[in-house]
Amino acid sequence: MNPQEKNTYVKQHITKALISLMSKKKINDISISEICEKAQVGRASFYRNYDSKEEVIQHHTDALINDWAEAIEKDPSASIYNFFQSLFQHFQKNQTFYKILYKQNVSSMILAAIRNRLNMNNDIDVNTFYSRAFTAYGIFGWIDVWFANGMKETPEELNKIIVDNINSFIIGAKAIDTL
């Protein structure tokens, strides 16, 4: 195993161990030593890759969101219509992990992952920044409410609701021009 493969292996085991522990106890009650023991890696390996437990989870959340985004970007049939359905399907497919984030009161990591994916940083112009903020917080708001309500709606039902809302918003936008 080359050094890069070994490092990937270590990161995967640390992540898997931490998620497993978080399903049973609070993140604040989990020690780095406990994660390393469960992952069967040394503390030096942990600190070579991460500064904190939260960083492990944020990297995993970012990776999940990035994997979804890259898949939808490569999909030749992707459109605004199936964009949201695909997003909700992603959250449904990975709900075990995302529910752990909610249980741990760290669901803000989902928002951070969305912001990271949209490249929201100070290097972009103010119009782009606010536009991306509107998008990021809107998407997170839908996800947050869906999880809070027990994910009762299917991704297809949510997609229809959001597309209907977007259509109403666009139609209503003409009225804003008259202000």
WOPEUR-V256538 format. One record per residue. N is the residue number from 1. RES is the residue in one small letter. PHI is phi in whole degrees, -180 to 180 (999 if undefined). NEAR is the number of other ideal C-beta (glycine too) atoms within 10 Angstrom. D_CENTER is the distance of its C-alpha to the mean C-alpha in Angstrom with 2 decimals. Layout:
n=N res=RES phi=PHI near=NEAR d_center=D_CENTER
n=N res=RES phi=PHI near=NEAR d_center=D_CENTER
This chain:
n=1 res=m phi=999 near=8 d_center=30.26
n=2 res=n phi=-77 near=7 d_center=29.80
n=3 res=p phi=-57 near=7 d_center=28.15
n=4 res=q phi=-68 near=8 d_center=24.91
n=5 res=e phi=-63 near=9 d_center=24.67
n=6 res=k phi=-64 near=11 d_center=25.55
n=7 res=n phi=-65 near=14 d_center=22.87
n=8 res=t phi=-62 near=13 d_center=20.18
n=9 res=y phi=-58 near=14 d_center=21.79
n=10 res=v phi=-60 near=19 d_center=21.73
n=11 res=k phi=-61 near=21 d_center=18.04
n=12 res=q phi=-63 near=12 d_center=17.22
n=13 res=h phi=-70 near=17 d_center=19.67
n=14 res=i phi=-63 near=25 d_center=18.55
n=15 res=t phi=-62 near=20 d_center=14.93
n=16 res=k phi=-60 near=14 d_center=16.39
n=17 res=a phi=-64 near=21 d_center=18.94
n=18 res=l phi=-65 near=25 d_center=16.76
n=19 res=i phi=-62 near=16 d_center=14.53
n=20 res=s phi=-61 near=13 d_center=17.91
n=21 res=l phi=-65 near=20 d_center=19.44
n=22 res=m phi=-66 near=22 d_center=16.74
n=23 res=s phi=-74 near=13 d_center=17.47
n=24 res=k phi=-114 near=9 d_center=21.02
n=25 res=k phi=-148 near=11 d_center=21.21
n=26 res=k phi=-67 near=11 d_center=19.77
n=27 res=i phi=-58 near=19 d_center=17.93
n=28 res=n phi=-68 near=8 d_center=20.77
n=29 res=d phi=-94 near=10 d_center=23.28
n=30 res=i phi=-99 near=18 d_center=22.00
n=31 res=s phi=-93 near=11 d_center=23.92
n=32 res=i phi=-62 near=16 d_center=23.23
n=33 res=s phi=-60 near=10 d_center=26.38
n=34 res=e phi=-64 near=15 d_center=25.15
n=35 res=i phi=-62 near=24 d_center=21.99
n=36 res=c phi=-64 near=20 d_center=24.33
n=37 res=e phi=-63 near=12 d_center=26.85
n=38 res=k phi=-67 near=16 d_center=24.52
n=39 res=a phi=-80 near=22 d_center=23.08
n=40 res=q phi=59 near=11 d_center=26.70
n=41 res=v phi=-132 near=19 d_center=26.14
n=42 res=g phi=-82 near=11 d_center=27.89
n=43 res=r phi=-60 near=12 d_center=26.74
n=44 res=a phi=-61 near=9 d_center=27.56
n=45 res=s phi=-65 near=19 d_center=25.04
n=46 res=f phi=-61 near=23 d_center=22.32
n=47 res=y phi=-73 near=12 d_center=23.38
n=48 res=r phi=-70 near=12 d_center=23.92
n=49 res=n phi=-108 near=17 d_center=20.20
n=50 res=y phi=-141 near=20 d_center=18.57
n=51 res=d phi=-96 near=9 d_center=19.81
n=52 res=s phi=-159 near=12 d_center=18.20
n=53 res=k phi=-63 near=21 d_center=16.38
n=54 res=e phi=-62 near=14 d_center=13.60
n=55 res=e phi=-65 near=11 d_center=13.34
n=56 res=v phi=-59 near=23 d_center=13.10
n=57 res=i phi=-69 near=22 d_center=10.07
n=58 res=q phi=-64 near=19 d_center=8.38
n=59 res=h phi=-62 near=17 d_center=9.58
n=60 res=h phi=-67 near=21 d_center=8.38
n=61 res=t phi=-63 near=23 d_center=4.65
n=62 res=d phi=-58 near=17 d_center=5.73
n=63 res=a phi=-64 near=13 d_center=7.92
n=64 res=l phi=-62 near=18 d_center=6.20
n=65 res=i phi=-64 near=23 d_center=4.75
n=66 res=n phi=-65 near=13 d_center=8.24
n=67 res=d phi=-61 near=12 d_center=10.02
n=68 res=w phi=-62 near=19 d_center=9.35
n=69 res=a phi=-62 near=17 d_center=10.38
n=70 res=e phi=-65 near=11 d_center=13.27
n=71 res=a phi=-66 near=12 d_center=14.43
n=72 res=i phi=-70 near=16 d_center=14.71
n=73 res=e phi=-66 near=8 d_center=16.42
n=74 res=k phi=-85 near=8 d_center=18.86
n=75 res=d phi=-78 near=12 d_center=19.64
n=76 res=p phi=-67 near=4 d_center=23.02
n=77 res=s phi=-92 near=6 d_center=22.88
n=78 res=a phi=-64 near=13 d_center=19.69
n=79 res=s phi=-149 near=8 d_center=20.50
n=80 res=i phi=-59 near=9 d_center=19.26
n=81 res=y phi=-66 near=13 d_center=20.37
n=82 res=n phi=-94 near=17 d_center=18.24
n=83 res=f phi=-57 near=16 d_center=15.17
n=84 res=f phi=-70 near=19 d_center=13.90
n=85 res=q phi=-60 near=18 d_center=15.30
n=86 res=s phi=-61 near=17 d_center=13.47
n=87 res=l phi=-62 near=22 d_center=10.06
n=88 res=f phi=-67 near=22 d_center=11.25
n=89 res=q phi=-64 near=17 d_center=12.70
n=90 res=h phi=-59 near=20 d_center=9.56
n=91 res=f phi=-68 near=22 d_center=8.32
n=92 res=q phi=-66 near=14 d_center=11.98
n=93 res=k phi=-62 near=13 d_center=12.39
n=94 res=n phi=-105 near=15 d_center=9.82
n=95 res=q phi=-63 near=13 d_center=10.81
n=96 res=t phi=-59 near=9 d_center=12.71
n=97 res=f phi=-66 near=17 d_center=9.99
n=98 res=y phi=-64 near=21 d_center=7.96
n=99 res=k phi=-65 near=15 d_center=11.54
n=100 res=i phi=-63 near=20 d_center=12.32
n=101 res=l phi=-61 near=20 d_center=9.92
n=102 res=y phi=-66 near=14 d_center=11.78
n=103 res=k phi=-60 near=13 d_center=14.99
n=104 res=q phi=-87 near=18 d_center=14.69
n=105 res=n phi=61 near=9 d_center=14.10
n=106 res=v phi=-125 near=18 d_center=11.16
n=107 res=s phi=-64 near=20 d_center=8.64
n=108 res=s phi=-61 near=12 d_center=8.98
n=109 res=m phi=-67 near=19 d_center=6.68
n=110 res=i phi=-67 near=22 d_center=3.78
n=111 res=l phi=-60 near=17 d_center=6.56
n=112 res=a phi=-61 near=18 d_center=7.39
n=113 res=a phi=-66 near=23 d_center=4.80
n=114 res=i phi=-65 near=23 d_center=5.95
n=115 res=r phi=-61 near=19 d_center=9.25
n=116 res=n phi=-62 near=16 d_center=9.43
n=117 res=r phi=-64 near=17 d_center=9.07
n=118 res=l phi=-81 near=19 d_center=11.67
n=119 res=n phi=56 near=11 d_center=13.69
n=120 res=m phi=-83 near=19 d_center=14.53
n=121 res=n phi=-142 near=10 d_center=17.29
n=122 res=n phi=-76 near=6 d_center=20.94
n=123 res=d phi=-86 near=8 d_center=22.23
n=124 res=i phi=-105 near=14 d_center=21.74
n=125 res=d phi=-69 near=8 d_center=24.26
n=126 res=v phi=-61 near=8 d_center=23.97
n=127 res=n phi=-63 near=8 d_center=23.88
n=128 res=t phi=-65 near=13 d_center=20.93
n=129 res=f phi=-60 near=16 d_center=19.11
n=130 res=y phi=-69 near=12 d_center=19.81
n=131 res=s phi=-63 near=14 d_center=19.04
n=132 res=r phi=-69 near=18 d_center=15.53
n=133 res=a phi=-63 near=13 d_center=15.16
n=134 res=f phi=-57 near=10 d_center=16.46
n=135 res=t phi=-67 near=14 d_center=13.98
n=136 res=a phi=-61 near=19 d_center=10.80
n=137 res=y phi=-72 near=14 d_center=12.24
n=138 res=g phi=-66 near=13 d_center=13.58
n=139 res=i phi=-61 near=19 d_center=10.56
n=140 res=f phi=-63 near=18 d_center=8.90
n=141 res=g phi=-59 near=11 d_center=12.45
n=142 res=w phi=-63 near=18 d_center=12.76
n=143 res=i phi=-63 near=21 d_center=9.82
n=144 res=d phi=-61 near=16 d_center=11.18
n=145 res=v phi=-66 near=11 d_center=14.67
n=146 res=w phi=-60 near=17 d_center=14.11
n=147 res=f phi=-65 near=17 d_center=12.96
n=148 res=a phi=-62 near=10 d_center=15.76
n=149 res=n phi=-89 near=9 d_center=18.20
n=150 res=g phi=83 near=7 d_center=17.64
n=151 res=m phi=54 near=17 d_center=16.00
n=152 res=k phi=-69 near=8 d_center=19.61
n=153 res=e phi=-80 near=15 d_center=19.23
n=154 res=t phi=-78 near=13 d_center=18.56
n=155 res=p phi=-57 near=20 d_center=16.17
n=156 res=e phi=-66 near=12 d_center=19.54
n=157 res=e phi=-65 near=12 d_center=20.71
n=158 res=l phi=-63 near=23 d_center=17.69
n=159 res=n phi=-59 near=20 d_center=18.04
n=160 res=k phi=-62 near=15 d_center=21.70
n=161 res=i phi=-61 near=13 d_center=21.18
n=162 res=i phi=-68 near=20 d_center=18.86
n=163 res=v phi=-65 near=16 d_center=21.22
n=164 res=d phi=-61 near=10 d_center=24.18
n=165 res=n phi=-67 near=12 d_center=22.80
n=166 res=i phi=-63 near=13 d_center=22.24
n=167 res=n phi=-61 near=10 d_center=25.76
n=168 res=s phi=-64 near=10 d_center=27.22
n=169 res=f phi=-64 near=10 d_center=25.66
n=170 res=i phi=-64 near=9 d_center=27.14
n=171 res=i phi=-63 near=9 d_center=30.47
n=172 res=g phi=-71 near=9 d_center=30.50
n=173 res=a phi=-64 near=9 d_center=29.84
n=174 res=k phi=-62 near=8 d_center=33.52
n=175 res=a phi=-67 near=8 d_center=34.57
n=176 res=i phi=-66 near=8 d_center=32.72
n=177 res=d phi=-61 near=6 d_center=34.93
n=178 res=t phi=-86 near=5 d_center=37.98
n=179 res=l phi=-68 near=4 d_center=37.09
